[in-house]
Amino acid sequence: MALALREAGKGKGFVKTNPVVGAVIVKNNRVISKGYHKDFGGMHAEVDAISNSSENPGGAVLYVTLEPCSTYGKTPPCTEAIIKNKIRKVVIGTLDPNPKHNGKAVEILKKNNIEVVCGVLEQKCRKLIRPFAVGIKENRPYVILKLALTLDGKTAAGNGDSKWITNYASRKAVHKLRHETDAVMVGKRTALKDNPSLTVRHIPALRQPDRIVINNKLDISTEQKIFDTSKNERIYILTKSKDENRKKIFKEKKNLVLIDDYSTIKDALKQLYKNYNIGSVLLEGGSTLAASFFREKIIDKIYIFYAPKIIGREGVSAVGTLKIESMKEAVNFKNAEFRVLEGGDFLFEGETDYFYD
């Protein structure tokens, strides 16, 4: 199952609203095949593993991180392929969180005299599919907030200078996060002040994330780096503007989608999920944007890259006003992890306490 988890990780950034899944086939105590869900709409991990098998998988044991699908969707149900290829035993990491499918494959496989074992490395398997689980429950993308801070929690010096708070190792880690998420989101201030490209550059990139900009007045220039879609990325502009002339300018841009009919940011996220298959969003905006997401309780995970530096009260705070007046109202995090990065920076990773599990 540990090997299947490593296989599943290869799909991060490519499966959109689908789950990342890995599979391993073992016969006579030998691994005869591995597979994973490679892309949105493509074959599932179990079928990929069966097709990659170096020998007949009949009588083998299939290890899979997520319960096999049991209904027709973009592909036929994996239960059919398992039965057809005479797999004798299926070991499942975790059941499908979708109530419509939860446990159904287990029933089908058992009815066909296939032994089923569930819950192997379950917590690791559940962690792997949390973006998918959030999508199932909330009908919106999984939202990750990334912050780069000094030890005293500042994102910039008093004059706004923020390049660079953290070191190169931290920046590489951020680019890996970009590579593993469907879209990177910023607000107008970040788009104007930093003029970011929001691309993956510091690591080998097999894909580039889409970009989302919140710009209520449509008053940023289409010459900003963020509008370069040379790799066929999509740009989504969330706006409240009623200026039809400005809208026309943006609509003429290649690969640009204007979303102007949403009520709240949560509603806009639901549209991105439902209409454009955006399954995960990396939030890289400033303190105002971060605060608005916290207030709406739509941040699922946080990565804070800390540099061993102090700025003082003149610096810019990481998160804007949350109107929290007592410690019992504070945003708490669970499943927290700390690790030291090369060069002295360290990373905090945690999930919000209102996170769906």
C-alpha positions as a printed Julia matrix, in Angstrom:
357×3 Matrix{Float64}:
   0.0     0.0     0.0
   2.94    2.33    0.68
   4.08    1.71   -2.89
   0.55    2.42   -4.14
   0.57    5.73   -2.22
   3.81    6.73   -3.94
   2.26    5.87   -7.3
  -0.83    7.95   -6.47
   1.3    11.01   -5.7
   2.43   11.13   -9.33
  -1.08   12.26  -10.3
  -1.06   15.46   -8.21
  -1.87   18.43  -10.42
  -3.24   16.38  -13.3
  -6.56   14.91  -12.15
  -8.54   18.1   -11.4
 -11.76   17.25   -9.5
 -10.96   13.53   -9.55
  -9.01   11.87   -6.72
  -5.36   10.89   -6.98
  -5.2     7.09   -6.79
  -2.42    4.53   -6.97
  -2.55    0.76   -7.51
  -0.12   -2.15   -7.23
  -0.65   -5.76   -8.35
   1.14   -8.55   -6.49
   1.29  -12.19   -7.63
   3.22  -14.96   -5.91
   4.69  -12.33   -3.56
   6.08  -10.35   -6.51
   5.02   -6.91   -7.73
   4.0    -7.52  -11.32
   2.52   -4.09  -12.05
   1.94   -0.54  -10.83
  -0.42    2.17  -12.01
  -1.96    5.49  -11.11
  -4.66    7.89  -12.27
  -2.65   10.0   -14.7
  -5.09   12.63  -15.92
  -8.64   13.91  -15.67
 -10.9    11.69  -17.75
  -8.16    9.11  -18.28
  -8.06    5.49  -17.15
  -8.19    4.87  -13.43
  -5.31    3.48  -11.41
  -6.64   -0.07  -11.24
  -7.11   -0.3   -15.01
  -3.73    1.37  -15.58
  -2.07   -1.25  -13.37
  -3.88   -4.11  -15.09
  -2.87   -2.8   -18.53
   0.75   -2.44  -17.37
   0.93   -5.96  -15.97
   3.95   -7.98  -17.03
   1.93  -11.2   -16.78
  -1.65  -12.44  -16.45
  -3.09  -10.8   -13.29
  -5.48  -13.69  -12.72
  -5.21  -14.88   -9.13
  -3.25  -11.78   -8.06
  -3.82   -9.31   -5.24
  -4.64   -5.71   -6.11
  -3.66   -2.96   -3.67
  -5.43    0.34   -4.3
  -5.43    3.53   -2.24
  -9.13    4.31   -2.85
 -12.16    2.09   -3.21
 -12.57    1.19   -6.92
 -15.32    2.96   -8.82
 -18.46    0.92   -9.37
 -20.47    3.08  -11.79
 -20.11    4.34  -15.32
 -18.67    7.84  -15.6
 -15.95    9.11  -17.93
 -14.67    5.52  -17.89
 -16.3     2.12  -17.24
 -16.39    0.94  -13.6
 -13.11   -0.49  -12.31
 -15.02   -3.28  -10.57
 -15.77   -4.72  -14.02
 -12.08   -4.81  -14.97
 -11.17   -6.41  -11.63
 -13.78   -9.13  -12.04
 -12.98   -9.7   -15.72
  -9.26  -10.15  -15.01
  -9.94  -12.62  -12.2
  -8.19  -10.67   -9.45
  -8.65  -12.88   -6.34
  -8.2   -10.24   -3.62
  -8.48   -6.46   -3.37
  -6.84   -4.49   -0.56
  -8.32   -0.98   -0.22
  -6.76    1.97    1.59
  -9.95    3.94    2.17
 -13.56    3.87    1.04
 -14.95    6.4    -1.43
 -16.16    9.49    0.53
 -19.0     9.98   -1.94
 -22.14    8.67   -0.15
 -23.47    7.41   -3.5
 -20.47    5.09   -3.93
 -19.25    4.47   -0.38
 -18.93    0.7     0.11
 -20.68   -0.19   -3.17
 -17.56   -1.63   -4.8
 -16.88   -3.74   -1.72
 -20.35   -5.3    -2.03
 -19.96   -5.95   -5.76
 -16.52   -7.54   -5.39
 -17.6    -9.77   -2.52
 -20.67  -10.93   -4.47
 -18.24  -12.04   -7.17
 -16.23  -14.1    -4.65
 -13.34  -11.65   -4.49
 -11.79  -11.23   -1.05
 -11.75   -7.59    0.12
  -9.71   -5.99    2.9
 -10.3    -2.33    3.81
  -8.49    0.27    5.9
  -4.82   -0.46    5.17
  -2.77    2.74    5.8
  -6.16    4.38    5.9
  -5.16    7.74    7.39
  -2.46    8.27    4.77
  -4.87    7.29    2.02
  -7.56    9.63    3.4
  -5.07   12.5     3.6
  -4.16   11.95   -0.03
  -7.74   12.37   -1.26
  -8.81   15.27    0.98
  -9.1    17.68   -1.99
 -11.5    15.19   -3.59
 -13.4    14.76   -0.3
 -13.84   18.53    0.1
 -15.14   18.74   -3.45
 -17.67   15.99   -2.81
 -18.98   17.6     0.37
 -18.69   21.31   -0.42
 -18.93   21.39   -4.25
 -15.94   23.71   -4.38
 -12.18   23.47   -4.85
  -9.83   22.56   -2.02
  -8.22   25.85   -0.95
  -4.59   26.06    0.2
  -3.21   29.3     1.65
   0.51   29.92    1.18
   2.31   32.52    3.3
   5.97   33.55    3.46
   6.73   35.2     6.81
   9.4    36.45    9.13
   9.53   34.98   12.64
   7.35   37.83   13.88
   4.67   37.12   11.27
   5.37   39.84    8.69
   5.03   39.42    4.93
   6.92   42.6     3.99
   8.93   45.45    5.43
   7.34   48.79    6.26
   7.93   50.11    2.73
   6.26   47.03    1.2
   9.51   45.32    0.19
   9.01   41.54    0.26
  11.73   40.18   -2.05
  12.9    37.94   -0.73
  11.71   37.04    2.77
  12.4    33.34    2.32
  15.25   31.54    0.59
  15.55   29.59   -2.63
  14.61   26.26   -1.01
  11.31   27.76    0.13
  10.63   29.18   -3.31
  11.25   25.77   -4.89
   8.76   24.25   -2.45
   6.17   26.89   -3.4
   6.66   26.11   -7.09
   6.1    22.43   -6.31
   2.8    23.43   -4.68
   1.88   25.38   -7.81
   2.67   22.34   -9.92
   0.36   20.2    -7.79
  -2.66   22.53   -7.79
  -5.1    23.37  -10.56
  -4.98   27.14  -10.19
  -3.17   29.93   -8.34
  -5.28   32.83   -7.05
  -4.36   36.44   -6.24
  -6.2    39.7    -5.72
  -5.82   42.99   -7.56
  -3.23   44.41   -5.15
  -0.84   41.51   -5.56
  -1.33   41.49   -9.32
  -0.45   45.19   -9.54
   2.27   45.46   -6.88
   4.22   42.3    -7.67
   3.24   41.82  -11.34
   3.63   38.04  -10.85
   3.59   35.45  -13.61
   2.39   32.72  -11.17
   4.12   30.06  -13.25
   6.19   27.04  -12.2
   9.85   27.88  -12.8
  12.19   26.58  -10.11
  11.44   22.9   -10.71
  10.9    20.84  -13.88
   7.33   21.56  -14.97
   5.13   19.09  -16.83
   2.23   21.54  -16.58
   1.42   25.11  -15.6
  -1.44   26.0   -13.27
  -4.34   28.14  -14.37
  -4.59   31.58  -12.75
  -7.42   33.32  -10.96
  -7.52   37.07  -10.31
 -10.12   38.83   -8.21
 -10.55   42.27   -9.74
 -13.93   43.79   -8.98
 -13.46   46.93  -11.08
 -11.62   45.32  -14.02
  -9.02   48.05  -13.68
  -5.82   46.03  -14.08
  -3.92   46.07  -17.34
  -4.11   43.11  -19.67
  -0.37   43.65  -20.23
   0.42   42.24  -16.76
   2.6    39.11  -16.78
  -0.29   37.15  -15.36
  -2.06   37.33  -18.74
   0.69   35.48  -20.61
  -0.96   32.18  -21.58
   1.77   30.85  -23.87
   1.41   27.39  -22.28
  -2.37   27.44  -22.87
  -3.2    28.05  -19.23
  -6.57   29.61  -18.54
  -7.02   32.92  -16.76
 -10.17   33.38  -14.69
 -11.14   36.93  -13.74
 -13.67   37.26  -10.92
 -15.31   40.67  -11.16
 -18.32   42.72  -10.09
 -17.78   45.28  -12.84
 -20.72   46.41  -14.98
 -18.46   48.22  -17.47
 -19.23   46.45  -20.76
 -16.36   48.18  -22.58
 -13.82   46.87  -20.08
 -15.41   43.43  -20.22
 -15.04   43.37  -23.99
 -11.3    44.04  -23.7
 -10.84   41.1   -21.34
 -13.07   38.76  -23.29
 -10.89   39.28  -26.37
  -7.84   37.91  -24.55
  -6.79   34.36  -25.37
  -7.81   31.68  -22.85
  -9.52   34.18  -20.56
 -12.77   33.43  -18.72
 -14.72   36.25  -17.13
 -16.9    35.28  -14.16
 -19.19   38.18  -13.25
 -22.35   36.52  -11.98
 -21.36   35.33   -8.52
 -22.69   36.53   -5.17
 -19.9    35.53   -2.77
 -16.38   34.2    -3.16
 -17.67   30.79   -2.12
 -20.21   30.96   -4.95
 -17.43   31.86   -7.41
 -15.39   28.88   -6.21
 -18.38   26.61   -6.75
 -18.66   27.86  -10.32
 -14.96   27.18  -10.91
 -15.43   23.66   -9.54
 -18.63   22.8   -11.39
 -18.09   24.53  -14.73
 -14.31   24.39  -15.16
 -13.22   21.37  -13.1
 -10.95   23.4   -10.82
 -10.4    20.97   -7.96
  -7.72   22.83   -6.0
  -6.65   26.46   -5.58
  -3.42   27.85   -4.16
  -4.12   31.22   -2.58
  -1.1    33.53   -2.94
  -2.78   36.88   -2.4
  -2.17   39.45    0.33
  -3.51   39.88    3.85
  -6.92   41.22    2.77
  -7.63   38.25    0.53
  -6.42   35.77    3.16
  -8.66   37.36    5.8
 -11.73   37.22    3.55
 -11.21   33.49    2.97
 -10.76   32.85    6.68
 -13.95   34.76    7.45
 -15.85   32.6     4.94
 -14.24   29.43    6.36
 -13.02   28.32    2.96
  -9.35   27.71    3.69
  -8.68   24.0     4.05
  -4.92   23.89    4.44
  -2.11   26.32    5.15
   1.59   26.31    4.32
   3.65   28.95    6.14
   7.25   29.36    5.06
   9.18   31.04    7.87
  12.5    32.83    7.42
  14.78   33.33   10.43
  14.31   37.12   10.33
  12.64   39.82   12.43
  11.12   43.04   11.03
   9.12   44.52   13.91
   5.81   46.33   14.11
   6.51   48.41   11.0
   6.18   45.29    8.85
   3.07   44.15    6.99
   0.9    41.57    8.77
   0.15   38.27    7.07
  -3.62   38.22    7.58
  -6.01   41.16    7.69
  -8.87   41.82   10.08
 -10.78   38.77   11.29
 -12.65   40.58   14.1
 -11.42   38.02   16.62
 -11.64   39.38   20.17
 -10.8    36.31   22.28
  -8.53   33.28   21.97
 -11.5    30.92   21.82
 -12.4    32.51   18.46
  -8.94   31.98   16.98
  -8.49   29.82   13.9
  -6.96   26.54   15.04
  -5.0    24.02   13.01
  -4.74   20.26   13.32
  -2.42   17.59   11.93
   0.35   20.19   12.21
   3.81   19.42   10.87
   7.05   21.4    11.03
  10.12   20.73    8.98
  13.39   22.56    8.44
  14.25   23.39    4.84
  17.66   23.73    3.3
  19.31   27.04    4.15
  17.54   27.6     7.48
  13.92   28.38    6.55
  11.27   26.14    8.05
   7.79   25.15    6.98
   4.57   24.84    8.97
   1.84   22.74    7.4
  -1.6    22.33    8.93
  -5.32   21.95    8.32
  -8.0    24.3     9.59
 -10.13   22.95   12.4
 -13.26   23.3    10.27
 -11.67   21.08    7.67
 -13.82   18.25    6.27
 -12.34   14.86    7.18
